[in-house]
């Protein structure tokens, strides 16, 4: 699986471009006008269109640029069903847009469910793993030994916050425990560095840290 990591400006989440038979973008950064990333995306696509933009959760730092890429590269927009309605309506509160001084544009979203697969063509696919806790509709994507974790877990034992609207510590703990039982070699998180090998060790550290926080927090 050929994965390009695109680093947007400011507090934006990471953007990942999967160069497959049916190319897709995972998350879209925070800014409605995110054209400065378009040149890098276009150089990988080489005149092709995106098949899908997959949003790991509803927060503005991951969805703010979706409509810009949607207009430029043409694609479906996919999100878990529990976060989709907030994106369809352009909910400025639960997406964090009001909190962080931005705008989330209403967008056409196709709803995904836990266990569903997104076809990338050529025998490749991504499996949807519902991981609520950071938001109620947070999800990870697993494919080709790679986990795209959104803001559920990060490198070096990091975990997503659960104090924003629809977040929940107990749900996050259950989600990280769920991920800990899966096999993958690489971790592509919503923020910070990617892990190209032995990602399971980073996830085990995330689980341990989250349990410690729950015990003493």
N, C-alpha and C positions, 0 to 999 in steps of 0.2 A: 504494500500500500504506500503510494507516494504522497507524503504529507508535507505541505509548506506551512510553516509558522509565520504569521504576519503580525508584527508588533505595532499596534496603533498608538496614538499619543495619549498623554494624560492618564486618567484613571480607567480608561477603556479596558475591557477584558481582552484576552488573547483571541485572535481569529485564526482558524485553521482551514486551509484549502486542501481537499483531497482530490488529487488529480487521477481520476478513475475514468472508465468508459462513460459514466454518468457523473460528471464532476459535482462536488457539493462543497458548500461553505459551512463551517460550524461556528456559529456566533458571528456578530457583525459590528462589534465595537459600540461606542457610546454616542457618537456624533451623527446627527441627521445628514450632514454633509461630510462624508468620509471618503471623498474622492481621492485624497492623497494615497489611499491604499489601492486604488483601482489599477494603477499602472502595473503594480506587482502581480495582481490577480490576472490582469489581461495577458501578461507575459507568460504565465503558466497555461492559461486557457488556449492561447494561440488561435483566437477567432471563434472558439466554441462558446456555447452558452452554459451557464450553470443549470444543473438539473434541480437542485434544491438548496435553500438556506435553512439549516437546522439550528434552532435556538434552544440552548440547554435550559434556560429559565427566563423569567419575565423581566429581569432587572435591566434598567436602561444602559448600563455599561456593557451589556451583551446584545441588546436588541436595537439600540438607537440608530444604527446605520443600515438596518435591514431594508428599508424602503429605497434607500439610495442604491444599494446593490441590486435590489429587485428591478428597479427601473433601468439600470445600466446593463445588467447581464442576463436578465430574464430568468425566472426560476419560480418554483413553488416555495412557500415559507411554511416550515413545519415546526410544531412545538407540542409538548405534552398537553393532553386535554385539560388538565387542571390549571394550567397557566394560559391556555390559548384564548379564553374569553377576554382576559385583561388586555391582551395584545390586539385582539380584534376591535375592541371598543376604544383603545388608546387610553387606558386607565392611568392617569398621571400619578395617583397616590401609590398603588401597590407595586408599580414598576420602579418606584424610587425617583421618577422624573422630577417631581416637585421638591423632594429632599435634596437632590443634587443639582438643581437648577437647569434642567434640560427639558426636552420634549420627546415623548414617544408618539409617533404618528400611528393612527389606526392602520392595521395591515390585514391582508387576507391570509388567514392561517388554516392549514390543514392539521387536524388534531391527530396526535399519536397516542398509543397506549402501551403500557408495559408489555414487553415481550415481542412487540411488533418489529419487523425488520424493514430497513430502508435499502432498496436495491441500488447498488453502485454500478451494476453491469459487470461483465467479465468474470462472473462468479464471486464477486466481492459484495459485501453488504455490511450494514451496521445494525446491531441489535439495540433496541430501546430498553434501558433499565431505569425504571422509575425510582428516584432517590429523593423523596421529600425530606424537608428539614431546613434547607436554606430558603426555599420557597415550597409551597405545597405541590407545585408542578415541576420541580427540578428533576432533571433526568441526566443520565450518563449514556454514552454510546460506546458499544464494544464491537470491535471488528479487526480481524487480521492480527490479533495479539496486542491491540492498542486500545486503551481506555481513554475516552474523551470525557473528562469528569466535571466540566463546568465549574461551579463553585461548591461542589460537595467536598472534594478533597484536593489538596495541593501537594507539591513536592515537600520533602523534608518534614512530613508529619503535620502539615497545615490542614485546617478544616474550615468550612464556610461558616459565616456568622448566622445566627438563628434569631436575632433580636429584631429583625425587620418584619413588616407585615407578611403574614402567612408562614413565617418561620417557626420552627419548633425543635427544641433540643432532643426530645425523645425520638422524634421521627428521624432526625439526622443521625443519631446513634444507631438506630435500626438500619438505616440506609448504608452507613459505613460498614456495619457488620455484614450486611448483604454483599457488599463489594469484596470484603475480605475473603469470602468463600469462592471467588472467581479467579480464573487464571488469565493473566496478561503480562506482557513484558515491558510495555512502554506506557507512560502516563502523560497525557496532554491536558493540563488543567486550565481553568478559566483565567488564572493569573499566575504570574511568576514563571520559573523555568520549567521546561519539559524534562521528563526522565526517560531516557532511551533504553535503559536496561535495569533489571531487578526492581521494577516498580512496586512489586508486592511488598518489599521491605518498607517502602515509604508509606504504603497504605496501612500496614500493621502499626507503624508509628503514629499515624493519624488516629487510628482506633484507640491506641493506648492513651494518647493525649486527650482525646475526647472523653474517655472514661474518667481520667483524672480531673478534668474540668467539672464533670458532673458530680464527682465525689466531694469536691472542695469548693465549687463555684456557687 
